Amino acid sequence: MRIAVAGGTGWVGRLVVNAVRAAGHEPVILARSTGADLIRGSGLDEALTGVPVVIDVSNTSTINRKKSEDFFGTATTNLLSAGQRVGVRHHVALSVVGADRVNWGYYAGKRRQEKLVLDGAVPATVLRSTQFYELAAQMLATIPGPIAVVPQMLMQPIAAHEVANCLVDLALADPAGRAPEIAGPQQLRMPDMARHLLRTRGSHRVVLPVRLPGATGRAMAGGGLLPTALGPRGTQTFDQWLASPAAQNATGRTR
């Protein structure tokens, strides 16, 4: 079966493409480089013709509320509209655990995406995932200097490849609406993850934990990013990930 992967040239998208191939199916990559532009809407009908299933892991790096809402709103609307026109039977979208409980600009865009997908005409599944292990590398990469100021975040992070596999499993099943949330095997705090990552890299940088102001900071530090119900759980621990090629190749690019 042909399975389209929106954002298939991105970091997570490449993992999903690999998972599609490993499951014995043919990935169709939707990206500007392949002639399918999610924001302009160009090339989508042609790319999706004869494709019954779409997995959307397209992403933006902004934390600005308006930019996030604009990106996810436009990309999702164009993708769903094209899918409806050509007969896509199942649309799977990746979202974030806690997007409805943490008032963060990026999450506003994910909430908009979720609503469009679940209210749309194409049968759909939305998978909320906790943060990926690579988020620690992202935090450190964006804060240069001898002191790394890291936000207080209580999470249950997961290996990204396990989320990619779950997305493909969901894509091959019947549309489920809101799927059970996926999370990692253990609860961790971001400052501890950052310190551990720095030690494995032989760095002597100092990690300074800081709570973000207001309700957003309280939610992030107090469990707003944790899953609230039973669901699939990854098996790779953070320590195991640190010893893997994924950690060694981490560049800080994540969602």
N, C-alpha and C positions, 0 to 999 in steps of 0.2 A: 504494500500500500504506500502511496505517496503521502507524506506528512510535511506540511509547510511549517517552517520555523521562522517567525518574525523576529528580527534581531539576531539571525543565525550567524553573523560574523563577529558578534560581540563575545565577551569572555564567557558568560553563562550560555549564550547561544551556541557556541562551539561545543560545549559539553552536551547540550541537548541534541545537536546534530550527531555527535558520536553515539549517544544513547539510542537515537532512532536507527542508525546503521547497525548497532549491536543487536537490536531487536529484530533485524531482518527486513527493515523497511527503507524506503528511499526518501531522504530529506530533500525538500525544496526550500532553498534559502531565500528569505525575503529581506533584502537590504538594498540600499542605494547602489552599491557596487554590482548588484545582480540585476539592476533595472527596475526594482520595486521600491518605490518611495512611500513610506507610511505617512509622512506629513503632507506631501502634495497629493497623494493618492494615485499617482501615476504608476502604471505597470502592474497593478495588483490584480486586475481582472485576468490578464493574460497569465500571470504566474499561478493564480489559484484555479484556473480552469482544469477540471479533472482531479482536483485535490480534495478529498473528503474531510480532512482534519487539519486544523491550524493550532500550533502552540505558539503563544505570544510571550516572548521574554524580552521584547524591545525595552529600552531603558533610557533614562536621562540622568545626568549626574547632579542636577540642580537641587538645592534645598529651598529655593524660592517657591512659595505657594502658587503664584500665578503661572510661572513658567512650567511647573510640574503639572498643574491642571491643564494648561494649554497643550502640553506635549501629549500626555496620556489621553486627554479628551479627543484631540485631533487624530492621533494615530489609531486609537481604538475605534472611533467612528468610521474612519476610512476602511479599516480592516474588516469590520463587521459588515459594512455596506457592500464591499466587494464580495465578501463571503456569501452574503444573501443572494446577490445577483447571479453568482455562478454555481450555487448549490452546495456550499460547504455544510457538512452535517454535524460537525462538532468543533467548537471553539474553546480552547483551553488557555487560561491566562494565569500568570504567576503574580501573586501579590505578597503582602507582608503581614506577618502576625503582629497584632497591636495597632494596625493602621486606623482602626476605629476608636482607639483609646489614647493614642498619643498625638497631640495636636502639633505635628511637625510638618513643615511646608511640603516636603517630598511626599509624605503620606496622604496629603490632601489630593494629590494627583492619583495615587493608587485607589483612593476611595471613589474618585470619579470613574476610573477605569472599571472597577468592580461593578458599579451601578450600571454602566453602559452594557457591560457584558451580560450581567444577570437579567437585565430588563430587555435585552435585545431579542431579535427574531431568530437568531441562529442558536440552536441548542448549545449549552455551554457548561463549562466547569471552571471554577476559580479555586486555585490552590494557594493558600497563605503559608509562607515559609518564614521561619525565624531567620535571623541574620546569618550570613556565611562566615566561616572562620577568617576569610580574607579581609573582613572588616577591620581587624586589628592592624593589618598591614596598611590598609587605606588610611586609617587614623594617623599612623606614624609617618606615612609618606607626605601627608598634607601639613605636618607640623615640623619644620626644620629646626635645627639647633640642638643644644645639649639637653634641654628640658622639653619633654613631650607632655603637653597639657591634654589630658584625655578625659572625656566626659564619663561621669558615673552612669553606667548602663548595666542593668541586670538582665542577662539574656540566656537563651538556651540554644546556642549557635550550632550550625550543622555544616557538614562537608557539602559543597555545591554539587559535586557529582551525584550525590545521593538524591538531591532534589531533582536533578535532571532526569534520573531514572524514574522517579515517582511521576514526573510530568508525562513521560512517555507511557507509563502504565495507565495513567488516567486517560490519556488521549486514545488509547486502544480500547477502553471500556466505554460504556454508555455515558452520555452527559449526566453529571451528578449535581449540578448547581454549585453550592458551596461545599467543597470537599473538606474532610477533616484536616485540621492544620498539621503540618509536618514540622518537626523540631529535632534538635540534636539529643544526644544521650545524657547531657549534664548541664546544670545551670552554672554560668560563669559570669564574672564581672569584667567589664572591658579593661580597667586598669591592670588587673591580674593577667589578662591575656596579653596585653601590650608588654608588660614586664617579661613574661615568659618568652615571647617572640624575640625581644631584644637580646635576652640571654642566649638563645639558640644562635643568634647572629653574631655573638661576641661583642655586642655593643654595650657601652657604659652609660648610655643616656638615662637620665632620671625621669621617671613617670610621675607627673603631678595630677592626681585625680581632682576633677572639678565638677560640681553639680550644675547643670544648666539651670537658668532662672525659671521661676514660675511653675505652672502646672505641667509643662512639658518636661522639665527637669525632674520633677517629683515622679511623674509617670515612668520615665525611663529608668530611674534609679530604684523605683519601688515595685517593679514587676509588670508594668504595662506592656512590656515586650515579650512576656512569657505566654505560652499557649494556655488556653483556659479549659480545654477538654481533651479527652483521649484522642489519639491520632497516631499516624505512623511516626516512628522515631528512627533517626539515623543510628548507625552502629560505630562509626569512626569517631574516636575521641579527639579532643584538641591536641593532646600529646602525640597521638598517632599521626594526626595531620601535620604537626610540626616536623615530623621525621619523614614526611612524604615529599615526592617531587613537586606536588602542588604548592607546598609552603616555600620550598626553595625557589620556585619560579614566581611567587607572588609579587606583583608590582604595585599592589594597592588599588587596582581597579576592581570595583565591586559595585553592588547596587545599594 
